[in-house]
Every structure is written in structure tokens, then in C-alpha cells.
Amino acid sequence: MSLNEVVITRAIIDRFMQKLSDYAEVDTAIVGGGPAGLVAAYFLAKAGKKTALFERKLSIGGGMWGGGMMFNEIVVQEEGKEVLDHFGVSSMKYQEGYYTADAVEAVSTICSRAVQAGAKVFNCISVEDVIVKEGAVRGLVVNWSPVEMAGLHVDPLSIEAKAIIDSTGHDTEVLSLIARKADITLNTESGGIMGERSMWADKAEQLTLEHTREICPGVYAAGMAANAAYGGPRMGPIFGGMLLSGKKAAELILSSK
């Protein structure tokens, strides 16, 4: 059979538009497709929650793709290895308490499992605002990342969500919008974003999990965004805390009323 260019074009447009339309209302919207966001997306979708993940870049995986300084190996501790084991990602013991895994295998496998579980990933999309009604965050205001990068005046679209996870890493993009525009007090010591501190891997790994919580009604901080919001240190290229944080964020949402 011969292929027709117009049919190919229509297939892409029809299928994507249907997907975007179907996910204009979701149970959970996750912003940021790094390890925490991907793991959260998997566990939420697997539990039957309608889950959409929005990533501003073309590729997902966040900082995990590059390991440490573009050496594409990651390190996890014992607890983090259990998450990798759950996804079927192979790892090797380096010494007691330290395990390494191939960054490319880890990202691609976790992403694939999340999508197969039912999560929908929308890449090249940035969150430029949030929907706030009666003092609560009800959804996201989204636009194409190239529109944002080019500074074009193009109005956005909206996504309604019962719960939102900010897993945007160091920049805390969603939480920064809420703190700046929504007049909502965050569940932090200052009521706002505390800011990321300098590296301390051991403390940061512990605090990443501790700081993963509901930071204002319906909005959860996960991964490095949680540490940055609560004033914790960065941890560098060890990713166990990030994986565990995504799992915890999903569990918190699933256990909420």
C-alpha cells in the first residue's frame, strides 16, 4: 500500500487533539517529568487515577539523564534501589549502601512503565499560571514552551485538576507562581518558598522525603522542588530520595479524601 502525507498529518492531529481534550480535566496534574514526577505518575495511574504529566522540555527525565556531570550513571541508596527493583531497572552494588544504575535505562524504563500504566505525558508544555478559585488552586494554565521561549503573545489553555504535584526541581515553578500571584500561604516556616541550600547529600536525601507533602490545599511538593520549598540542601547526583519522593507524593494523594 502507498502512504499519503495528508493521512499521516491528520492521524497526528486527530490523535493528539483527542488526547489533549480528554485530559483537560484530570485527577492529578504533575508538572515536571524528572524522576519524582515520573514515579508519581506511574503509581497514580496504576491506581486508576487520571494522570497527566506536563514537561516543558522535549525530553523527560530531568537531571537523571545526565547522571553526574554527564557521566550517565546514577547512585541510589538501599531504599532507592527498592524502587528501581520495582520497575525492573538493573543496578549494581558499588559498596555497602551504595548502588549504581544506568541513567538511560532508569529514565526510559520508568517513563515507559508510567505511560503503560495509563499516565499521559505532554512534553514541550510550560505552566505559566495556575487557576485559583475561592482561595484554592483548581488547575494549571499551560502554553507551548516555544511560545514562552520566543516571547510570543499567545493566550494559553487551562487544565482542571483535583490535585497538583510540583516536581519541577530547583525552580519550584508551580509553587513560585502560587506564592507570587495566588495570595495563598504555603505550609512552610515562612509561609512562602524558603529556597534551596548548598549541597549536603546525606541530609538532602532524608529531607527530600520528609518535605514531600501537601504544601497548600490540593498542591503537593515532590523531589527537589520539595527541598527548595522548605529550605533544604541539594543532594547532587544521588537519586534515591527523588524516586522515593515521587512514590510518597502518589501515596499521599491516594490516601487523601
C-alpha positions in Angstrom: 0.0 0.0 0.0 1.1 3.5 -0.7 1.4 6.2 2.1 -0.3 9.5 1.9 1.2 12.6 3.6 -2.1 14.1 4.4 -3.4 11.0 6.2 -0.2 10.9 8.3 -0.7 14.6 9.2 -4.4 14.1 10.1 -3.6 11.0 12.2 -1.2 13.0 14.3 -3.5 16.0 14.7 -6.6 13.9 15.4 -5.0 11.6 17.9 -3.1 14.4 19.8 -6.2 16.7 19.9 -8.3 13.9 21.3 -5.7 13.1 23.9 -5.4 16.8 25.0 -9.1 17.2 25.0 -9.6 14.0 27.1 -7.0 15.3 29.7 -8.3 18.8 30.0 -9.8 17.5 33.3 -7.7 15.2 35.4 -7.5 13.7 38.8 -3.8 14.7 39.1 -1.7 17.1 37.1 2.1 16.6 37.5 4.4 19.4 36.5 8.0 18.3 35.8 9.0 15.0 34.2 12.0 14.2 36.3 12.4 11.0 38.4 10.0 12.2 41.2 7.3 13.2 38.7 7.6 10.0 36.6 7.4 7.7 39.6 4.4 9.6 41.0 2.7 9.4 37.6 3.2 5.6 37.5 1.8 4.9 40.9 -1.2 7.3 40.5 -2.1 5.9 37.0 -1.6 2.3 38.2 -4.1 3.1 41.0 -6.7 4.2 38.4 -6.3 8.0 38.7 -6.5 10.0 35.6 -3.0 11.5 35.5 -1.3 13.9 33.1 2.3 14.9 33.3 3.5 18.2 31.8 7.2 18.7 30.9 8.5 21.9 29.4 11.4 20.3 27.6 11.3 18.0 24.6 12.7 15.1 26.6 11.6 13.8 30.0 13.9 12.6 32.8 15.1 15.9 34.3 18.6 15.7 35.7 18.7 11.9 35.8 19.6 11.6 32.1 23.0 13.1 32.7 23.9 11.3 36.0 26.7 13.4 37.4 28.4 15.9 35.1 27.2 14.0 32.0 28.6 10.6 33.3 25.3 8.8 32.7 25.4 6.6 35.8 23.3 7.4 38.9 23.7 6.4 42.5 20.9 5.3 44.8 20.9 4.0 48.4 19.3 0.8 49.6 15.8 2.3 49.8 16.1 3.9 46.4 17.2 0.5 44.9 13.9 -1.0 46.0 12.1 1.5 43.8 14.4 0.7 40.8 13.8 -3.0 41.5 10.0 -2.4 41.4 10.4 -1.0 37.8 12.8 -3.7 36.8 15.8 -1.4 36.4 19.1 -3.3 36.9 21.5 -2.0 39.4 25.0 -2.9 40.8 26.3 -2.7 44.3 29.3 -0.4 44.5 30.0 -0.7 48.2 27.8 -1.1 51.3 24.8 1.1 51.0 25.6 2.4 47.5 24.2 1.1 44.2 24.7 2.4 40.7 22.3 2.2 37.7 22.5 3.2 34.1 20.7 6.6 33.8 19.3 6.0 30.4 17.9 2.6 31.4 16.4 4.1 34.5 14.7 7.1 32.8 13.4 5.2 29.8 12.1 2.3 31.8 10.3 4.4 34.4 8.8 6.6 31.7 7.6 3.6 29.7 6.1 1.9 32.8 4.3 5.2 33.7 2.8 5.5 30.2 1.8 1.9 30.1 0.1 2.3 33.4 -2.1 5.0 31.8 -0.4 8.3 32.6 -0.3 10.7 29.7 2.9 12.8 29.1 2.6 16.1 27.4 6.1 17.4 26.5 7.1 20.9 25.3 4.4 22.4 27.5 5.1 25.1 30.2 2.9 26.1 33.1 2.6 29.9 33.0 -0.1 30.3 35.7 -2.5 28.5 38.0 -6.3 28.6 38.2 -7.4 29.9 41.6 -11.0 29.9 42.7 -12.2 30.9 46.2 -8.7 30.8 47.6 -7.8 27.3 46.3 -5.7 26.1 43.3 -8.0 24.3 40.9 -5.8 23.7 37.9 -3.0 24.8 35.6 -2.7 27.4 32.8 -0.5 26.0 30.1 1.2 27.0 26.9 3.7 25.7 24.4 7.3 26.0 25.7 8.5 27.5 22.3 5.8 30.2 22.7 7.3 31.1 26.1 10.9 31.0 24.8 10.1 33.2 21.9 8.2 35.7 24.0 5.1 35.5 21.7 1.8 36.9 22.8 -0.3 33.8 22.6 -3.0 33.1 25.1 -2.8 29.8 27.0 -5.2 26.9 27.7 -6.3 25.5 31.0 -6.2 22.1 32.7 -8.5 21.4 35.6 -7.1 19.1 38.3 -8.2 17.8 41.7 -4.6 17.6 42.8 -1.3 19.0 41.5 2.3 17.9 42.1 5.1 20.4 41.6 8.1 18.2 40.7 9.9 20.9 38.7 13.1 20.7 40.6 15.2 23.6 41.9 13.0 26.2 40.3 9.7 25.3 42.1 7.9 26.7 39.1 4.3 26.0 40.2 4.9 26.9 43.9 6.6 30.1 42.8 3.5 31.1 40.8 1.3 30.3 43.8 3.4 32.3 46.2 3.7 35.3 43.8 0.2 35.5 42.4 -2.4 33.5 44.4 -2.2 35.1 47.8 -2.1 31.6 49.3 0.1 30.8 52.4 2.3 27.8 51.8 2.8 25.2 54.6 6.4 26.3 55.2 8.0 28.0 58.2 7.9 31.4 56.4 4.6 30.8 54.5 6.5 31.2 51.3 9.3 29.4 49.4 12.3 29.0 51.7 14.9 28.5 48.9 17.4 25.8 48.2 20.6 25.5 50.3 24.1 24.3 49.3 24.9 20.6 48.8 24.7 18.1 51.7 23.9 14.7 50.2 23.0 12.8 53.3 20.8 15.4 54.8 19.2 16.3 51.5 18.2 12.7 50.8 16.5 12.5 54.2 14.8 15.9 53.8 13.6 15.3 50.3 11.3 12.5 51.6 10.4 14.5 54.8 9.5 17.6 52.8 7.3 15.7 50.3 3.9 16.8 51.5 0.8 18.8 50.7 2.1 22.3 50.7 -1.2 24.0 50.3 -4.7 22.5 49.7 -4.5 20.2 46.7 -0.9 21.0 45.8 2.0 18.7 46.7 5.7 19.3 46.6 7.9 16.4 45.4 11.6 15.8 44.6 14.0 18.7 44.6 11.1 21.2 44.5 10.1 20.0 48.0 13.6 20.6 49.3 13.8 24.0 47.7 10.4 25.0 49.0 11.3 24.0 52.6 14.8 25.3 52.6 16.6 22.0 52.3 20.0 21.4 50.7 20.7 20.0 47.3 21.9 16.4 47.1 23.7 16.1 43.7 23.7 13.0 41.5 22.1 10.6 44.0 18.5 9.8 43.1 17.1 7.5 45.7 15.3 10.4 47.5 13.8 11.6 44.3 12.4 8.2 43.4 11.0 7.7 47.0 9.6 11.2 47.0 7.5 10.5 43.8 6.2 7.4 45.4 5.3 9.2 48.6 3.5 12.0 46.8 1.4 9.5 45.0 0.6 7.7 48.2 -0.4 11.0 49.9 -2.8 11.8 47.1 -4.3 8.3 47.0 -4.9 8.4 50.8 -6.5 11.8 50.7 -10.2 12.2 50.8 
